[in-house]
């Protein structure tokens, strides 16, 4: 897809934030972020990006309209490259309502992935445990 050609999926968005999503998607397309599989990584899986070949990365703070994450172990970067024989766009860390973010900020990254023509998304999370002695992992 061309770096300046909007995705047909953008037409499905509400008028309230279509421009915001398209601005972020166009900015990312211009840097080679398009298509394939999207991965939204939760706690403990951020190092998955080490397995991405030919990685290109941008901080969330640099993407127009994106919020940054404040959660420990969430790097706050979007990484594109190849993994498992597929093109991937990886959110290294995700946004949460308990960070005080409005819903449109929480939903924007998913809408942008769709407008980058990502066809499959895998969302991970650390569901936690019932044992009060469990601690977050820092490495594999």
MARPAKE-167923 format. One line per 3 residues: for each residue z, y, x of N, C-alpha, C, O. Coordinates in Angstrom, 3 decimals, decimal comma, padded with zeros to 6 digits. Layout:
% residues N
Z:Y:X:Z:Y:X:Z:Y:X:Z:Y:X; ...
This chain:
% residues 140
000,000:-001,183:000,838:000,000:000,000:000,000:000,000:001,235:000,875:000,686:001,271:001,897; -000,736:002,217:000,502:-000,817:003,463:001,244:000,523:004,184:001,241:001,285:004,077:000,281; 000,813:004,920:002,310:002,070:005,643:002,418:002,231:006,751:001,403:003,353:007,180:001,136
001,117:007,233:000,820:001,229:008,348:-000,125:000,897:007,940:-001,558:000,935:008,784:-002,453; 000,575:006,676:-001,796:000,213:006,211:-003,131:001,448:005,689:-003,857:002,065:004,729:-003,395; 001,826:006,295:-004,983:003,013:005,824:-005,694:002,798:004,438:-006,306:001,679:004,059:-006,652
003,874:003,713:-006,427:003,838:002,393:-007,047:003,619:002,532:-008,548:004,088:003,489:-009,164; 002,905:001,573:-009,132:002,708:001,560:-010,585:004,042:001,383:-011,297:004,185:001,769:-012,457; 005,016:000,804:-010,609:006,331:000,601:-011,218:007,042:001,913:-011,500:007,893:001,972:-012,388
006,715:002,956:-010,770:007,359:004,254:-010,987:007,092:004,771:-012,402:007,924:005,477:-012,972; 005,946:004,427:-012,962:005,607:004,873:-014,313:006,571:004,298:-015,351:006,681:004,830:-016,455; 007,262:003,227:-015,006:008,201:002,601:-015,936:009,565:003,288:-015,945:010,398:003,008:-016,806
009,790:004,177:-014,996:011,086:004,852:-014,893:011,188:006,012:-015,870:010,181:006,565:-016,313; 012,415:006,365:-016,194:012,628:007,510:-017,079:012,237:008,791:-016,358:012,267:008,867:-015,130; 011,874:009,784:-017,138:011,513:011,082:-016,570:012,666:011,698:-015,792:012,443:012,502:-014,888
013,906:011,325:-016,138:015,078:011,945:-015,529:015,179:011,713:-014,027:015,696:012,562:-013,300; 014,689:010,569:-013,559:014,798:010,369:-012,111:013,593:009,748:-011,452:013,682:009,261:-010,325; 012,457:009,756:-012,143:011,229:009,244:-011,546:010,884:009,976:-010,246:010,556:009,340:-009,244
010,955:011,298:-010,260:010,609:012,070:-009,060:011,532:011,734:-007,894:011,086:011,629:-006,751; 012,814:011,566:-008,185:013,791:011,244:-007,143:013,493:009,888:-006,508:013,547:009,750:-005,286; 013,180:008,896:-007,326:012,854:007,561:-006,834:011,542:007,598:-006,051:011,441:007,012:-004,973
010,542:008,285:-006,594:009,250:008,360:-005,919:009,360:009,078:-004,575:008,682:008,700:-003,618; 010,194:010,094:-004,491:010,362:010,811:-003,225:010,919:009,877:-002,149:010,414:009,841:-001,027; 011,958:009,127:-002,498:012,553:008,189:-001,536:011,561:007,088:-001,175:011,427:006,735:-000,003
010,864:006,542:-002,171:009,906:005,455:-001,917:008,757:005,938:-001,034:008,342:005,223:-000,122; 008,242:007,123:-001,285:007,145:007,657:-000,473:007,608:007,880:000,962:006,876:007,586:001,907; 008,812:008,396:001,123:009,372:008,627:002,462:009,466:007,305:003,221:009,116:007,232:004,399
009,940:006,263:002,541:010,085:004,946:003,171:008,730:004,289:003,433:008,529:003,705:004,498; 007,793:004,374:002,478:006,458:003,806:002,692:005,804:004,422:003,918:005,116:003,736:004,674; 006,018:005,703:004,113:005,462:006,389:005,274:006,023:005,878:006,591:005,478:006,164:007,657
007,105:005,126:006,519:007,742:004,548:007,711:007,597:003,029:007,745:008,282:002,345:008,506; 006,692:002,511:006,907:006,379:001,085:006,941:007,266:000,186:006,114:007,270:-001,027:006,325; 008,012:000,732:005,188:008,888:-000,065:004,330:008,145:-000,380:003,038:008,049:000,469:002,152
007,611:-001,619:002,926:006,919:-002,018:001,701:007,024:-003,511:001,478:007,145:-004,292:002,422; 006,977:-003,890:000,219:006,781:-005,252:-000,260:007,675:-006,340:000,263:008,589:-006,115:001,057; 007,376:-007,534:-000,212:008,096:-008,716:000,220:009,360:-008,974:-000,555:009,430:-008,770:-001,767
010,357:-009,428:000,172:011,638:-009,797:-000,418:012,682:-008,747:-000,062:012,778:-008,317:001,088; 013,455:-008,341:-001,049:014,559:-007,420:-000,806:015,855:-008,206:-000,701:016,087:-009,144:-001,463; 016,682:-007,824:000,230:018,007:-008,434:000,371:019,032:-007,313:000,339:018,944:-006,353:001,105
019,993:-007,444:-000,543:021,078:-006,469:-000,630:022,323:-007,181:-000,139:022,885:-008,026:-000,835; 022,748:-006,833:001,068:023,820:-007,561:001,736:025,184:-006,984:001,421:025,402:-005,776:001,510; 026,092:-007,859:001,054:027,476:-007,487:000,837:028,284:-007,723:002,100:027,731:-007,995:003,166
029,582:-007,617:001,970:030,497:-007,765:003,099:030,306:-009,104:003,798:030,128:-010,139:003,156; 030,348:-009,062:005,119:030,274:-010,274:005,920:028,874:-010,748:006,245:028,722:-011,676:007,040; 027,839:-010,149:005,663:026,481:-010,611:005,924:025,609:-009,575:006,628:024,413:-009,798:006,816
026,190:-008,464:007,013:025,420:-007,401:007,654:024,699:-007,823:008,912:023,660:-007,260:009,256; 025,249:-008,819:009,609:024,601:-009,239:010,849:023,341:-010,079:010,591:022,683:-010,495:011,545; 022,997:-010,333:009,338:021,735:-011,000:009,027:020,562:-010,255:009,646:019,577:-010,878:010,042
020,653:-008,926:009,737:019,529:-008,145:010,256:019,226:-008,489:011,711:018,142:-008,170:012,200; 020,150:-009,128:012,410:019,877:-009,564:013,779:018,784:-010,637:013,813:018,160:-010,851:014,852; 018,553:-011,310:012,684:017,532:-012,348:012,585:016,184:-011,800:012,122:015,215:-012,552:012,021
016,111:-010,517:011,843:014,869:-009,899:011,381:014,006:-009,564:012,598:014,450:-008,870:013,513; 012,781:-010,061:012,600:011,883:-009,756:013,718:011,107:-008,471:013,430:010,758:-008,176:012,286; 010,850:-007,723:014,490:010,127:-006,457:014,357:010,850:-005,466:013,477:010,213:-004,802:012,658
012,181:-005,338:013,618:012,924:-004,489:012,684:012,624:-003,001:012,845:012,467:-002,488:013,953; 012,553:-002,335:011,703:012,517:-000,880:011,612:013,715:-000,514:010,757:013,908:-001,097:009,690; 014,517:000,429:011,195:015,751:000,749:010,466:015,899:002,250:010,271:015,533:003,051:011,131
016,444:002,605:009,116:016,811:003,994:008,841:018,188:003,991:008,186:018,525:003,094:007,413; 018,963:004,999:008,507:020,271:005,159:007,862:020,081:005,655:006,437:019,176:006,441:006,157; 020,941:005,191:005,541:020,874:005,651:004,150:020,912:007,172:004,079:020,225:007,773:003,254
021,706:007,792:004,935:021,861:009,249:004,912:020,541:009,971:005,180:020,382:011,128:004,790; 019,594:009,304:005,841:018,310:009,928:006,156:017,283:009,778:005,034:016,276:010,485:005,024; 017,526:008,873:004,097:016,583:008,625:003,007:016,828:009,664:001,912:017,959:009,812:001,448
015,792:010,382:001,496:015,981:011,406:000,465:016,644:010,848:-000,801:016,161:009,880:-001,388; 017,744:011,462:-001,208:018,416:011,115:-002,454:019,390:009,959:-002,392:020,099:009,714:-003,368; 019,456:009,230:-001,270:020,350:008,065:-001,177:021,745:008,495:-000,794:021,936:009,412:000,005
022,712:007,822:-001,372:024,117:008,006:-000,984:024,414:007,070:000,186:023,686:006,104:000,418; 025,472:007,359:000,909:025,898:006,466:001,986:027,109:005,677:001,518:027,850:006,117:000,640; 027,299:004,520:002,106:028,430:003,674:001,746:029,647:004,029:002,588:029,525:004,460:003,734
030,812:003,840:002,001:032,061:004,120:002,719:032,861:002,851:002,960:033,983:002,912:003,462; 032,299:001,703:002,608:033,003:000,431:002,719:032,919:-000,094:004,150:031,847:-000,116:004,753; 034,068:-000,518:004,685:034,093:-001,124:006,015:033,165:-002,332:006,029:033,065:-003,047:005,033
032,500:-002,562:007,129:031,564:-003,680:007,312:030,224:-003,464:006,617:029,355:-004,333:006,699; 030,028:-002,343:005,942:028,737:-002,024:005,341:028,116:-000,928:006,199:028,568:000,217:006,182; 027,089:-001,283:006,941:026,499:-000,384:007,934:025,816:000,827:007,308:025,832:001,916:007,881
025,223:000,643:006,147:024,542:001,767:005,511:023,172:002,040:006,101:022,822:003,188:006,377; 022,394:000,978:006,295:021,034:001,105:006,829:020,073:000,273:005,997:020,451:-000,739:005,408; 018,832:000,715:005,959:017,752:-000,065:005,375:016,918:-000,569:006,545:016,505:000,207:007,407
016,675:-001,875:006,565:015,964:-002,508:007,673:014,763:-003,264:007,112:014,897:-004,022:006,151; 013,599:-003,059:007,707:012,388:-003,779:007,308:011,881:-004,586:008,486:012,040:-004,185:009,639; 011,273:-005,719:008,195:010,702:-006,576:009,225:010,307:-007,901:008,612:009,886:-007,958:007,457
010,444:-008,979:009,390:010,101:-010,315:008,902:011,262:-011,261:009,145:011,922:-011,207:010,183; 011,498:-012,119:008,180:012,517:-013,165:008,290:012,077:-014,330:007,421:011,600:-014,135:006,303; 012,235:-015,530:007,933:011,854:-016,708:007,165:010,393:-016,722:006,779:010,033:-017,280:005,743
009,540:-016,116:007,597:008,115:-016,097:007,308:007,691:-015,109:006,236:006,551:-015,140:005,775; 008,611:-014,224:005,834:008,296:-013,241:004,783:008,621:-011,835:005,255:009,493:-011,626:006,098; 007,900:-010,878:004,691:008,270:-009,482:004,899:009,550:-009,244:004,120:009,677:-009,682:002,977
010,496:-008,555:004,731:011,770:-008,278:004,068:012,115:-006,801:004,178:011,762:-006,125:005,144; 012,806:-006,330:003,171:013,434:-005,007:003,186:014,907:-005,279:002,883:015,253:-005,746:001,797; 015,758:-004,985:003,846:017,162:-005,383:003,777:018,066:-004,159:003,671:018,016:-003,257:004,507
018,884:-004,147:002,637:019,946:-003,145:002,543:021,157:-003,705:003,287:021,795:-004,654:002,830; 021,461:-003,114:004,423:022,591:-003,564:005,233:023,833:-002,829:004,734:024,247:-001,807:005,282; 024,399:-003,384:003,688:025,512:-002,754:002,978:025,018:-002,204:001,660:023,867:-001,787:001,538
025,899:-002,206:000,671:025,496:-001,699:-000,636:026,515:-000,708:-001,137:027,572:-000,512:-000,537; 026,180:-000,089:-002,242:027,017:000,959:-002,823:027,824:000,380:-003,978:027,381:-000,550:-004,653; 029,007:000,935:-004,197:029,924:000,407:-005,208:030,457:001,523:-006,092:030,617:002,653:-005,631
030,735:001,220:-007,363:031,301:002,248:-008,249:032,663:002,755:-007,768:032,993:003,923:-007,972; 033,453:001,887:-007,132:034,785:002,329:-006,686:034,730:003,301:-005,508:035,762:003,820:-005,084; 033,525:003,549:-004,976:033,374:004,571:-003,946:033,269:005,963:-004,570:033,126:006,958:-003,860
033,339:006,025:-005,893:033,285:007,305:-006,580:031,877:007,829:-006,802:031,690:009,015:-007,077; 030,898:006,966:-006,687:029,510:007,377:-006,848:029,086:007,308:-008,310:029,518:006,414:-009,037; 028,249:008,237:-008,746:027,730:008,163:-010,111:026,727:007,019:-010,232:026,166:006,566:-009,235
026,509:006,560:-011,453:025,653:005,403:-011,686:024,235:005,609:-011,190:023,612:004,663:-010,707; 023,710:006,815:-011,296:022,337:006,999:-010,822:022,246:006,782:-009,316:021,229:006,283:-008,834; 023,280:007,142:-008,563:023,284:006,891:-007,115:023,376:005,398:-006,818:022,787:004,916:-005,851
024,114:004,671:-007,648:024,249:003,222:-007,459:022,954:002,487:-007,771:022,637:001,490:-007,122; 022,208:002,962:-008,749:020,985:002,299:-009,190:019,741:002,720:-008,416:018,750:001,990:-008,387; 019,788:003,884:-007,794:018,619:004,400:-007,093:018,043:003,419:-006,070:016,831:003,205:-006,081
018,839:002,812:-005,188:018,241:001,901:-004,202:017,450:000,749:-004,828:016,401:000,373:-004,305; 017,924:000,197:-005,910:017,216:-000,901:-006,562:015,884:-000,416:-007,136:014,871:-001,106:-007,023; 015,885:000,756:-007,745:014,634:001,315:-008,275:013,656:001,610:-007,143:012,450:001,411:-007,294
014,167:002,081:-006,018:013,300:002,351:-004,869:012,701:001,052:-004,337:011,510:001,002:-004,028; 013,517:-000,005:-004,228:012,977:-001,297:-003,788:011,831:-001,737:-004,703:010,797:-002,198:-004,221; 012,009:-001,597:-006,002:010,946:-001,971:-006,946:009,693:-001,144:-006,700:008,581:-001,667:-006,769
009,863:000,143:-006,414:008,706:001,009:-006,184:008,099:000,820:-004,795:007,027:001,352:-004,509; 008,777:000,068:-003,936:008,192:-000,328:-002,654:007,435:-001,648:-002,811:006,984:-002,238:-001,829; 007,305:-002,098:-004,050:006,617:-003,342:-004,396:007,314:-004,586:-003,850:006,671:-005,586:-003,532
008,645:-004,503:-003,750:009,439:-005,697:-003,448:009,350:-006,580:-004,683:009,577:-006,110:-005,799; 009,018:-007,865:-004,494:008,810:-008,733:-005,650:009,989:-009,647:-005,968:010,073:-010,183:-007,073; 010,890:-009,830:-005,023:012,071:-010,668:-005,220:013,247:-009,988:-004,543:013,109:-009,458:-003,440
014,402:-009,997:-005,193:015,601:-009,414:-004,589:016,726:-010,439:-004,626:016,971:-011,084:-005,646; 017,401:-010,572:-003,498:018,579:-011,426:-003,390:019,770:-010,500:-003,150:019,783:-009,720:-002,198; 020,763:-010,597:-004,022:021,959:-009,763:-003,906:023,126:-010,663:-003,503:023,380:-011,689:-004,135
023,828:-010,269:-002,449:024,978:-011,043:-001,997:026,245:-010,230:-002,188:026,208:-009,007:-002,331; 027,361:-010,931:-002,188:028,637:-010,235:-002,264:029,737:-011,128:-001,704:029,574:-012,341:-001,572; 030,838:-010,508:-001,386:032,026:-011,256:-000,985:032,905:-011,301:-002,227:033,580:-010,327:-002,560
032,889:-012,428:-002,899:033,606:-012,541:-004,169:035,113:-012,578:-003,978:035,869:-012,478:-004,944; 035,539:-012,720:-002,755:036,974:-012,731:-002,496:037,555:-014,115:-002,702:036,837:-015,086:-002,939; 038,833:-014,179:-002,608:039,518:-015,452:-002,764:040,861:-015,253:-003,414:041,330:-014,128:-003,585
041,463:-016,339:-003,768:042,763:-016,273:-004,411:043,911:-016,353:-003,415:045,056:-016,052:-003,752; 043,605:-016,756:-002,197:044,643:-016,882:-001,190:044,935:-015,509:-000,598:044,041:-014,893:-000,018; 046,160:-015,014:-000,729:046,491:-013,675:-000,261:046,448:-013,559:001,252:046,530:-012,448:001,776
046,323:-014,659:001,969:046,252:-014,635:003,425:044,818:-014,575:003,954:044,619:-014,454:005,163; 043,808:-014,658:003,070:042,419:-014,528:003,500:042,192:-013,116:004,028:042,726:-012,146:003,489; 041,399:-013,016:005,081:041,036:-011,729:005,670:039,509:-011,656:005,794:038,849:-012,688:005,914
038,947:-010,443:005,764:037,491:-010,325:005,932:037,058:-010,863:007,298:037,738:-010,665:008,304; 035,924:-011,540:007,310:035,378:-012,039:008,569:034,762:-010,886:009,349:034,211:-009,961:008,752; 034,848:-010,929:010,657:034,243:-009,900:011,481:033,024:-010,421:012,216:032,209:-009,630:012,691
032,881:-011,740:012,321:031,701:-012,327:012,949:031,558:-013,760:012,451:032,447:-014,303:011,794; 030,421:-014,354:012,780:030,174:-015,724:012,348:030,661:-016,641:013,358:030,552:-017,856:013,194
